[in-house]
Each structure stands twice: as C-alpha cells, then as structure tokens.
Amino acid sequence: MCMKKEKLFNILLITFLSLALFGCAGSNDKEFTSVEELRDKRIGIKQGTVYDGISKKTFPDGEYFYFASASDLAAALKGNKIDAFVIDDTILSDVIKENPEIGRLDVHVATFEVAFVFNKNDYGAELCEKMNVMLKELRDSGELDRLYEKWRNYDSNTEMFDISSLKGGNGKITLASQTGCPPFAILLNGQIAGYEVELIAMFCEKYGYALEVDEMYFDGLLSAVQSGKADIAVGGIGKTEERAKSVIFSDTEAIVYGDVGILKKTDVSAGGFINSIKESFRRTFIDEDRWKMFFEGIFATVAITILSIIFGTLLGFVMYTNTRNNKGLALKIVRFSIWLIQGMPVVVLLMVLYYIIFGKVSIDSFWVSIFGFTLTFACSVYNMLSGAIATIDPGQRQAAFTLGYSDKLCFYKILLPQAIGHIMPSYKSEIVSLIKATSVVGYIAVQDLTKIGDLIRSRTYEAFFPLIVVTVLYFVLAGILNAVVKRIDLKIDRRKRTPEQILKGVKTE
C-alpha cells in the first residue's frame, strides 16, 4: 500500500513539474506594435480602476478580462491569457523591470490626476484641508517632486519613513492601501512604503497622528473610506467625477499616464526556464527575507481557523441544546439565521460584517473574520448535531425516561455520545473546508497566508513559487488539524475503549 502511494506521489510530482515546464517555457512569435492591432483583442483590466472605461474606449471591439492586481495582469499576459493590458506607466515600468519579456506600446492612452481620498464627512473634510496645506508647502519647496523621483527610482536600499515613530498625540489615522502600485504604495523589505505612504507618514508627523495601515485589494479602498473603516485611501487613485460623488479628493499630488503592456517576441529555451525558476525562487524567498512573511501568514490563518473552530463549535452546540425541544420563536430565529448565513458566499458575509454591520465600530479585521467564520462553522455544527440526533432510535429516549432519566440527562448520557460518533467524519471535513475558506479574508485587510502570497507576487510579479508554496502550506495545515481532530476522536470514541476503561470505577470482585 505504501509503495502504491509513493508511486502515485512520484507520478503526480512528475506530471506537475512537466505541466509547469510546459506552461512556463515557450515562445511568442507575435508582438503587437499599435493600438489599432489590439482593437479587437483580449484586454486585461485591473478591477476597480479608471482603466475599465479607458480600455473600452481604446479597444472598443475587445474582449475584457478583470484582475485584482498588476501581478495578476503580468502573469495572465505571460501565460497568453490576454494580449495586452492598460495600467499606470509607473506600475508598468516596475512590471517590465521584473519581467524583461514584457514591453509597452510607444503611446499613452490616458492621462489623469492622482490624489488622496477622504471620507465625505466633516472629519474627512478637515483632514483633506490639512493635507492640501501640506501638499502646497511641499510643492512650493520642491520637496514633492524630490519625493516622487525618489520612489520612481526606488530599490531595496531606499530609505523608508519609520511609521512606528509616530506618537499620535492627536489620535490615529487609519490608512487603506494596496501595495503593487509603484511608486505610490509598494512592499519593501516586508513593510508598506512608497511615495503616497511616506506623504501620509509626513502628514501624521506634522499634525500629531499615529498611523495604522490596512493592506487590501484596490477595489476595496473606496469602500473602506466610505464606510469609515479607513480615514484615508492611497494607491495611485485617479480623480474622476463619478468617484467625487462619494468621497473627497485632495489636491493633485501626481500626474499619471495610462500605458499598454504587451508581450515581446521571445523564444524561451528549457535552459532559460531552469534559470528563470532559480531567479523566481531567489526573488520569492531570499530577497528582502520574504520567507519570513510566510510565517506571519501561517500564524494568521491558523489563529483564525482554530479560534473559529472553538467558538463555532461552542456556539453551534449552544444553539442546538437551547432549541432542540423548542418549536417556537427561538427555533424559527435560529433556522432563519442558518438559512441566511449559509445562503451567502463567505466573502460576501465577511464584507457585509466588515463594511456594514461593523462599519462604524473600531474593531480589527482579524476579529471580524473570526466572528464571520464562527457563524458559518456554528451553522454547520448545528446541522450536524440535528442530523446525528435524528438518526438515533426514538425508543432509546423512551427507555431512558422509563428508567428515570431526565430529558437533560438522557441527552448528555445517551444521545450525545452516540451522535458524536456520527458527526466526527463530517466535522473533520468541515475543518478542512474552513481552513480553505479563510483564504478570502484578504478582502477585509487580514494578512493571512493567501494575502501574503499576493503581497509577494505584487512585489516580484512572480506567480510560480508564491502560489505553489501557499498551496503546499494549506495542505500541510489541513493535514495537521485533521490529525489533531482524529487524535481527539480516538480519545472520545466509546467504541475504541479498552476493557480497563470500560470497567473503570466498577468493582469486578
């Protein structure tokens, strides 16, 4: 049996590596040279950006595909999933620096102004007014241009502002940001930095605020500000009339051009593929000690999973025990809640909790995610208990009552021990499902394992190793949790008791 498993593993490994080689090595014998050639081709768009409308005007007959980040756009282009994409000239320069096989058309397809975003309320207006004063001072002194050039030409040795040094005598500013938007917001040496991030840090230093940075996807930035979860949003956000209806924009702090990224004509050999794998490994793990970031992601994922399992199990058990004999309003409320929670995709539930229910409450997104997964896991536990108890012969309850057992004692001594044996296989499956479901918490600014992989991809524009490592780590974590639950199952399974355990406390002589 072990030999068969080993052979199967080897076959899967060889197949996987072959597919990886096939997918990464190859050639591109066509290079687009004009916008007209791309008029009806496959165009990649970074979702939530101004390039949605710009791309559809520039390539009116194109087929459009939406991606969450510049790293996803680069990976899709290299994988021949799209023919081109439109993005900031500064971001495209960063993409090209990390991916020499990607080039650009020699034309700008758009020009727009970039600004800071504030909530459309009195506090947001006050912060915006202060920001405009600082921007004018920096512009008049030439410091604004110096900062912009500094971050346009950044490298791993670029000096960063120490955010932890901000004391916050006048309160705290919460900043919503997405890395992967050079030079505005990037991941550098494991920390969020960049032109706009440094300007916000300078703003906090000038006016006496502490600074907390929430990393999230670009399409969540404006929502975070509108809901009050963040005070300011950055990430190369362009001013538009439509956006100005919902938020306040500061004065312009940069001018950005929209450029078209295309794939150059290339011929990649197998030897070149091996070298690219080595380079990808170095950039993913070695440079800037990025391997340490994976441990941060593992901790967040494991903490959310374990706490959600514990709280969800307790909540589900309490829900069931308090409604198992109840046919009234309490049971209807519980069943309606379960129907509502299980009817929503998990990511939607988390976003509703984060941006709406807890929108005006100062609660960390980490605890919001635990609350959300506690609810979903509790619903599963409730359904498992209901199903397992229903399979037990009703005659056992009647027999227990005849012997003088109370309803409560009958449940805990006779029904529940049998039900646990029935639900354990499903319980273990739910744990595996839960740990995989936690991969969406990045949508509410939690830096879990998946989000860390995204952050590293946003810095390196490499998909291979970050995605493979995240996949392997999820397999390992799921296996460990399953083993722990299986161990607990062996301890509590009455069918696996030894004679000594069965007769414990019984006099046999």
TADAPE-V701373 format. One record per helix or strand. SS is the DSSP state (~ for helix, > for strand). FROM is the first residue (numbers start at 1). TO is the last residue. If there is no record, write none. Layout:
SS FROM TO
SS FROM TO
//
This chain:
~ 2 24
> 27 28
~ 36 38
> 42 46
~ 51 58
> 63 67
~ 70 78
> 84 88
~ 89 98
> 102 114
> 117 119
~ 122 141
~ 143 152
~ 163 165
> 172 177
> 181 181
> 185 188
> 191 193
~ 195 207
> 210 215
~ 218 227
> 232 234
> 238 238
~ 241 244
> 247 249
> 254 263
> 266 267
~ 270 289
~ 291 321
~ 329 343
~ 346 357
~ 365 390
~ 394 402
~ 407 444
~ 449 460
~ 464 492
~ 494 496
~ 499 502
//
